[in-house]
C-alpha cells in the first residue's frame, strides 16, 4: 500500500471519482458520465495546477470526512461548500477556491453544500485508481469506472501517488448568473399541442426529489402530447428533455441512458448544464428558446468566461 492515503471516516452522499467522462461509446450503451458541474471541476484542477482531466472526488449535498496519512499535500475544494480542516483536534473553517495543505493526521470534513448540490475535492497529486475506456468516471447504475463502479464507502482507503510541490493559489470568487434555462427545440417538439408548447416556455417548473446523476424530474402544468406518448427508442444526449405520459418533463443528466422511448420536447444547451445540475429540489425552472447558432455563440461565451475566471487565480 502507498504510504500516502486517505481513510474514509464518513463517505457522504453519492461520493464518486469523476473526470470529463468517456466519449463515443453510446452505440454500445455506455454513457459519457463525467462531472456534473464542469466549470467548478476545471477551476478545482486549475487552482492545483493540474491537467484539465485530472480525477477528483465529486460529492452531493454532504461530502466525505477523510483522515489523511502521508507527506504534506495540497488540496482544493470547489463549489459552494461548508467544510472544516481538523489539525491536532483544532477545527479550522475551510475556504473554497484556494489551496490548502494537509499534513499527516489532518482531517477534512466536507459538511454540506450550500443551496446547491455538487462540490469537488481535488488533489495536488494523483488518486491511485483504475480507468475504464480512458476515464475514471463512476456510473453507479452500470457499475462502470474506478472503485469497481461503486460509490466511496465508509472505512475505505484511498491511495495517493505523485504528490506535487506545494504552492499557494486562490480565486477570490465566482459570479455567474443565468436567468432562464436556455433550450433548443427537440426532435419531437411538434408532438405537443400548441397550448403545451406555450406552457413549456411560459410556465415555471419545479425540481422534484426524484433527481440524481441520471436525470432530473420536474413537475408543473401537464404537457399534453397530441400524437404519441411513446415512440420507438432513439438515441439520447445529455440535457435532452423527455416528456413521459404523465406530462412532466425529465431532463437527462450525466449518467443518462443512451436510448429512450419518450418524445423529446427540447434540449438544454451545454452552456447552461452546470447551472441546472446544481438546482436543488424545490428550485424553479423557466425555459427560454434559442436556436442552434445562438447556442453555439453562448457556449463560446461560456468558455471565454471560464477562461477569464481561471486567469484570476493568483
C-alpha positions as CSV (number, residue, x, y, z in Angstrom):
1,X,0.0,0.0,0.0
2,X,1.1,3.6,-0.7
3,X,2.4,5.5,2.3
4,X,0.1,8.4,1.2
5,X,-3.6,7.7,1.6
6,X,-7.0,8.9,2.9
7,X,-9.0,6.9,5.3
8,X,-12.7,7.4,4.8
9,X,-14.5,8.1,8.1
10,X,-17.8,9.1,6.5
11,X,-18.4,8.5,2.8
12,X,-21.0,11.2,2.4
13,X,-23.9,11.2,-0.1
14,X,-23.0,9.8,-3.6
15,X,-19.3,10.5,-3.4
16,X,-17.6,9.3,-6.6
17,X,-14.4,9.7,-8.7
18,X,-15.1,11.8,-11.8
19,X,-13.3,13.4,-14.6
20,X,-14.6,14.7,-18.0
21,X,-16.1,11.3,-18.8
22,X,-15.8,8.9,-21.8
23,X,-16.8,9.7,-25.3
24,X,-18.1,7.9,-28.4
25,X,-19.4,4.8,-26.6
26,X,-23.2,5.5,-26.8
27,X,-23.5,2.9,-29.6
28,X,-22.6,0.2,-27.1
29,X,-24.8,1.6,-24.3
30,X,-22.1,3.4,-22.4
31,X,-23.0,7.0,-21.4
32,X,-20.4,9.8,-21.1
33,X,-20.8,10.3,-17.4
34,X,-18.2,12.7,-16.0
35,X,-18.6,15.7,-13.7
36,X,-21.9,17.4,-13.3
37,X,-20.5,20.9,-12.9
38,X,-17.7,21.3,-15.4
39,X,-16.8,24.8,-14.5
40,X,-16.2,24.1,-10.8
41,X,-14.3,20.9,-11.8
42,X,-12.0,22.8,-14.1
43,X,-11.4,25.6,-11.5
44,X,-10.6,23.0,-8.8
45,X,-7.9,21.5,-11.0
46,X,-6.5,24.8,-12.2
47,X,-6.0,26.1,-8.7
48,X,-3.9,23.0,-8.1
49,X,-2.1,23.4,-11.4
50,X,-3.3,20.0,-12.6
51,X,-4.2,18.8,-16.0
52,X,-7.7,19.6,-17.2
53,X,-8.9,15.9,-17.0
54,X,-7.4,15.1,-13.6
55,X,-9.8,12.9,-11.5
56,X,-11.5,14.5,-8.5
57,X,-13.9,13.4,-5.8
58,X,-17.4,14.7,-6.6
59,X,-20.0,14.7,-3.8
60,X,-23.6,15.6,-3.5
61,X,-25.1,17.6,-0.6
62,X,-22.9,16.1,2.1
63,X,-19.3,15.2,1.3
64,X,-16.9,12.8,2.9
65,X,-14.9,13.1,6.1
66,X,-11.4,11.9,5.5
67,X,-8.2,11.5,7.5
68,X,-5.0,12.0,5.6
69,X,-1.8,10.0,6.2
70,X,1.4,10.8,4.4
71,X,3.6,13.6,3.2
72,X,2.3,17.2,3.0
73,X,-0.3,17.6,0.2
74,X,-2.1,20.4,-1.5
75,X,-5.9,20.1,-1.8
76,X,-8.6,22.3,-3.2
77,X,-12.4,22.4,-2.7
78,X,-14.7,24.0,-5.3
79,X,-18.4,24.7,-5.3
80,X,-20.4,26.4,-2.6
81,X,-19.3,24.1,0.2
82,X,-19.2,24.3,4.0
83,X,-16.2,22.3,5.3
84,X,-13.6,22.2,8.1
85,X,-10.0,21.2,8.4
86,X,-9.1,19.5,11.7
87,X,-5.4,19.8,12.8
88,X,-4.4,18.5,16.2
89,X,-8.0,18.4,17.2
90,X,-8.4,22.1,16.4
91,X,-11.1,22.9,13.8
92,X,-10.3,25.5,11.1
93,X,-13.0,26.9,8.8
94,X,-12.3,25.8,5.2
95,X,-12.3,28.2,2.3
96,X,-13.3,27.1,-1.2
97,X,-11.2,28.0,-4.3
98,X,-7.8,28.0,-2.7
99,X,-5.0,25.6,-2.0
100,X,-4.9,24.0,1.5
101,X,-2.0,22.0,2.9
102,X,-2.9,18.7,4.6
103,X,-0.3,17.1,6.8
104,X,-0.1,13.6,8.3
105,X,-3.1,13.1,10.7
106,X,-5.1,16.1,9.4
107,X,-8.8,15.6,8.6
108,X,-11.1,17.3,6.2
109,X,-14.8,17.3,6.9
110,X,-16.9,18.3,3.9
111,X,-20.0,19.0,5.8
112,X,-22.5,20.2,3.2
113,X,-23.1,22.2,0.0
114,X,-25.0,25.5,0.4
115,X,-28.1,26.0,-1.7
116,X,-26.5,23.7,-4.3
117,X,-26.0,20.0,-5.0
118,X,-22.4,19.2,-6.1
119,X,-19.0,20.0,-4.7
120,X,-15.5,18.9,-5.7
121,X,-12.3,17.8,-3.9
122,X,-9.1,17.8,-5.9
123,X,-5.5,17.0,-5.0
124,X,-2.1,18.3,-5.9
125,X,-1.3,14.7,-6.6
126,X,-3.0,11.7,-8.2
127,X,-5.5,9.2,-6.9
128,X,-4.3,5.6,-7.4
129,X,-7.5,4.4,-9.2
130,X,-8.4,2.4,-12.3
131,X,-9.8,3.6,-15.6
132,X,-12.4,2.2,-18.0
133,X,-12.3,3.5,-21.6
134,X,-9.7,6.1,-20.6
135,X,-11.9,7.6,-17.8
136,X,-12.2,7.1,-14.1
137,X,-15.8,8.4,-14.0
138,X,-18.1,6.2,-12.0
139,X,-21.6,5.3,-13.1
140,X,-23.1,3.5,-10.2
141,X,-26.2,2.4,-12.2
142,X,-24.0,0.4,-14.5
143,X,-21.0,-0.3,-12.2
144,X,-18.6,1.3,-14.6
145,X,-15.5,3.2,-13.8
146,X,-13.0,3.2,-10.9
147,X,-13.7,1.8,-7.5
148,X,-15.5,-1.1,-9.3
149,X,-18.1,1.4,-10.4
150,X,-19.3,2.0,-6.9
151,X,-19.6,5.0,-4.6
152,X,-16.9,5.6,-2.0
153,X,-17.7,3.6,1.2
154,X,-17.1,4.2,4.9
155,X,-13.7,2.9,6.1
156,X,-12.3,2.7,2.6
157,X,-8.7,3.6,2.0
158,X,-7.9,5.9,-1.0
159,X,-4.3,5.7,-2.1
160,X,-2.4,8.6,-3.5
161,X,0.7,8.9,-5.6
162,X,2.8,11.6,-7.4
163,X,2.5,14.3,-4.8
164,X,3.4,17.7,-6.4
165,X,5.4,20.5,-5.0
166,X,3.3,22.6,-2.6
167,X,2.1,26.0,-3.8
168,X,-0.3,28.8,-2.7
169,X,-3.1,29.6,-5.2
170,X,-6.6,31.1,-4.7
171,X,-9.5,32.6,-6.5
172,X,-11.5,35.3,-4.8
173,X,-15.0,34.5,-6.1
174,X,-17.1,33.2,-8.9
175,X,-20.1,35.3,-10.1
176,X,-22.1,33.9,-12.9
177,X,-25.9,34.3,-13.2
178,X,-28.3,32.8,-15.7
179,X,-31.9,34.0,-15.5
180,X,-33.5,31.2,-17.5
181,X,-32.5,27.7,-18.7
182,X,-31.9,28.0,-22.4
183,X,-33.0,25.2,-24.7
184,X,-33.2,24.2,-28.4
185,X,-36.5,22.7,-29.6
186,X,-36.4,18.9,-29.6
187,X,-36.9,16.5,-32.4
188,X,-40.5,15.7,-31.2
189,X,-41.5,19.3,-30.4
190,X,-44.4,19.1,-32.8
191,X,-45.9,16.1,-30.9
192,X,-47.2,18.5,-28.3
193,X,-50.3,20.7,-28.6
194,X,-49.8,24.4,-29.3
195,X,-51.1,25.1,-25.7
196,X,-48.5,22.8,-24.3
197,X,-45.7,24.3,-26.4
198,X,-46.6,27.7,-25.0
199,X,-46.8,26.3,-21.4
200,X,-43.3,24.9,-21.8
201,X,-41.8,28.3,-22.4
202,X,-44.1,30.5,-20.3
203,X,-44.7,28.5,-17.1
204,X,-42.4,27.6,-14.3
205,X,-41.5,24.0,-13.4
206,X,-40.2,22.7,-10.0
207,X,-37.3,20.4,-9.5
208,X,-38.5,17.3,-7.6
209,X,-36.7,15.0,-5.2
210,X,-36.6,12.4,-7.9
211,X,-33.3,13.7,-9.2
212,X,-29.9,12.1,-9.3
213,X,-26.9,11.9,-11.7
214,X,-29.0,10.1,-14.2
215,X,-31.9,12.5,-14.6
216,X,-34.0,15.4,-13.1
217,X,-37.7,15.0,-12.8
218,X,-39.7,18.2,-12.9
219,X,-43.3,19.0,-12.1
220,X,-45.7,21.7,-13.2
221,X,-48.6,22.1,-15.6
222,X,-49.1,18.9,-17.5
223,X,-47.7,19.0,-21.1
224,X,-50.2,17.3,-23.4
225,X,-48.8,15.0,-26.2
226,X,-51.3,15.1,-29.1
227,X,-49.7,12.4,-31.2
228,X,-47.9,9.6,-29.3
229,X,-46.8,9.3,-25.6
230,X,-44.3,6.7,-26.6
231,X,-42.1,6.4,-29.7
232,X,-39.5,3.9,-30.9
233,X,-36.4,4.1,-28.7
234,X,-33.9,6.6,-30.1
235,X,-30.5,7.9,-29.0
236,X,-30.3,10.4,-26.1
237,X,-27.8,13.1,-25.3
238,X,-27.1,14.9,-22.1
239,X,-29.6,17.7,-21.5
240,X,-32.4,16.3,-23.6
241,X,-35.9,16.8,-22.1
242,X,-38.3,13.9,-22.4
243,X,-42.0,14.0,-21.7
244,X,-43.5,10.7,-20.4
245,X,-47.2,10.0,-20.3
246,X,-47.8,11.9,-17.1
247,X,-46.8,15.2,-18.9
248,X,-44.0,16.1,-16.5
249,X,-40.5,16.8,-18.0
250,X,-37.4,14.7,-17.3
251,X,-34.0,16.2,-18.0
252,X,-31.3,13.7,-18.9
253,X,-28.1,14.3,-16.9
254,X,-24.6,12.9,-16.9
255,X,-25.4,9.2,-16.3
256,X,-28.5,9.1,-18.6
257,X,-29.4,6.0,-20.5
258,X,-28.2,6.1,-24.1
259,X,-31.6,5.4,-25.7
260,X,-35.2,6.2,-24.7
261,X,-38.7,6.0,-25.9
262,X,-40.4,9.2,-24.6
263,X,-40.9,12.1,-27.0
264,X,-38.2,14.9,-26.7
265,X,-39.6,18.4,-26.4
266,X,-36.2,20.2,-26.1
267,X,-32.5,20.0,-25.1
268,X,-30.8,22.2,-22.6
269,X,-27.8,23.9,-24.2
270,X,-24.3,22.9,-23.0
271,X,-23.5,26.4,-21.5
272,X,-26.4,26.0,-19.0
273,X,-25.8,22.5,-17.9
274,X,-23.6,23.5,-14.9
275,X,-26.4,25.6,-13.5
276,X,-29.1,23.1,-14.0
277,X,-27.0,20.4,-12.3
278,X,-26.7,22.5,-9.1
279,X,-30.5,23.1,-8.7
280,X,-31.9,21.6,-5.5
281,X,-35.4,20.1,-5.1
282,X,-38.0,22.8,-4.9
283,X,-36.0,25.1,-7.3
284,X,-38.0,26.8,-10.0
285,X,-37.1,26.5,-13.7
286,X,-38.3,28.6,-16.6
287,X,-37.2,27.7,-20.1
288,X,-36.2,30.0,-22.9
289,X,-35.8,29.0,-26.5
290,X,-32.7,29.7,-28.5
291,X,-31.6,28.5,-32.0
292,X,-28.6,26.4,-32.7
293,X,-26.5,29.3,-33.9
294,X,-27.3,31.2,-30.7
295,X,-26.4,28.1,-28.6
296,X,-23.0,27.8,-30.2
297,X,-22.3,31.5,-29.6
298,X,-23.4,31.2,-26.0
299,X,-21.1,28.2,-25.5
300,X,-18.2,30.2,-26.8
301,X,-19.0,33.0,-24.3
302,X,-19.3,30.3,-21.6
303,X,-15.8,29.1,-22.4
304,X,-14.5,32.7,-22.5
305,X,-16.0,33.4,-19.1
306,X,-14.5,30.2,-17.7
307,X,-11.0,31.1,-19.1
308,X,-11.5,34.7,-17.6
309,X,-12.2,33.2,-14.2
310,X,-9.2,30.9,-14.4
311,X,-7.0,33.8,-15.3
312,X,-7.8,35.4,-12.0
313,X,-6.3,32.5,-10.0
314,X,-3.4,34.1,-8.0
